[in-house]
């Protein structure tokens, strides 16, 4: 993050705003691992397979993530990922998260 500032890619304010108004909001409501589960670990694996190389020194897919996908444990869509999503719990969390995000966006307009 600081290297982005050092290289002149973004200002400190822009970095803070990007995190506060994107991932920060989501992860405040549902953590990053649960977010991956809710979105689908197969999708997360596909995105991370190329995005990680651009964001960090990581190469390839995380072994734990690859194992989950190979076992068809894709998160909410299959009922199991890093968390157990049997029943309506996952759908309820998604609904609460989405409503909270909408409420935050409405508050931004005030």
C-alpha positions in Angstrom: 0.0 0.0 0.0 2.7 2.5 0.9 4.6 1.6 -2.3 1.6 2.8 -4.3 2.0 6.2 -2.5 5.8 6.2 -2.9 5.5 5.5 -6.6 3.0 8.4 -7.1 0.3 6.0 -8.3 -2.2 7.3 -5.7 -2.3 9.8 -2.9 -2.6 8.7 0.8 -6.2 10.1 0.7 -7.0 8.1 -2.4 -5.7 4.9 -0.9 -7.7 5.4 2.3 -10.9 6.3 0.3 -10.5 3.2 -1.9 -10.2 0.9 1.1 -12.9 2.7 3.1 -15.5 2.7 0.3 -14.9 -0.7 -1.1 -13.3 -3.7 0.6 -13.3 -1.9 4.0 -17.0 -1.6 4.0 -17.6 -5.2 3.0 -15.1 -6.7 5.3 -16.5 -4.6 8.2 -19.8 -6.4 7.7 -18.5 -9.9 6.6 -14.8 -10.8 6.8 -12.6 -11.6 3.8 -12.8 -15.4 4.1 -16.6 -15.4 4.5 -16.8 -12.9 1.6 -14.9 -15.4 -0.6 -17.2 -18.2 0.5 -20.3 -16.1 -0.2 -19.0 -15.1 -3.7 -17.9 -18.6 -4.6 -14.4 -20.1 -4.0 -14.2 -21.2 -7.6 -14.6 -17.5 -8.7 -12.2 -16.4 -6.0 -9.6 -19.0 -7.2 -9.9 -17.9 -10.8 -9.5 -14.3 -10.0 -6.7 -14.8 -7.5 -4.8 -17.0 -10.0 -3.9 -13.9 -12.1 -4.5 -11.0 -9.7 -2.2 -12.1 -6.9 0.8 -11.8 -9.2 -0.1 -8.1 -9.8 -0.7 -7.3 -6.2 2.0 -9.2 -4.4 4.9 -11.6 -4.8 2.4 -14.5 -4.7 2.4 -16.9 -7.6 -0.2 -19.4 -8.4 -3.2 -20.3 -6.3 -3.2 -20.8 -2.5 -3.1 -24.5 -1.8 -5.9 -24.4 0.8 -8.2 -22.6 -1.8 -7.2 -25.0 -4.5 -8.1 -28.0 -2.3 -11.5 -26.6 -1.4 -12.3 -26.0 -5.1 -11.1 -29.5 -6.1 -13.4 -30.9 -3.4 -16.3 -28.9 -4.8 -16.5 -27.0 -1.5 -17.3 -23.7 -3.2 -18.9 -21.8 -0.3 -22.5 -20.7 -0.2 -23.4 -22.2 -3.6 -22.5 -25.7 -2.5 -23.3 -25.3 1.2 -19.7 -25.7 2.3 -16.5 -23.8 1.8 -14.3 -22.5 4.6 -17.6 -22.2 6.6 -20.7 -24.3 6.8 -23.5 -22.6 4.8 -26.3 -25.2 5.3 -29.8 -23.8 5.7 -30.7 -20.1 5.3 -27.8 -18.6 7.3 -25.8 -17.6 4.3 -28.7 -16.1 2.5 -29.6 -14.1 5.6 -26.0 -12.8 6.0 -26.0 -11.8 2.3 -29.3 -9.9 2.7 -28.1 -8.2 5.9 -24.7 -7.3 4.3 -26.4 -5.9 1.2 -28.8 -3.8 3.2 -26.0 -2.4 5.3 -24.0 -1.5 2.2 -27.1 0.3 0.8 -27.6 2.1 4.0 -24.0 3.3 4.0 -24.3 4.5 0.4 -27.4 6.4 1.3 -25.6 8.0 4.3 -22.8 9.1 1.9 -25.4 11.1 0.0 -26.4 13.2 3.0 
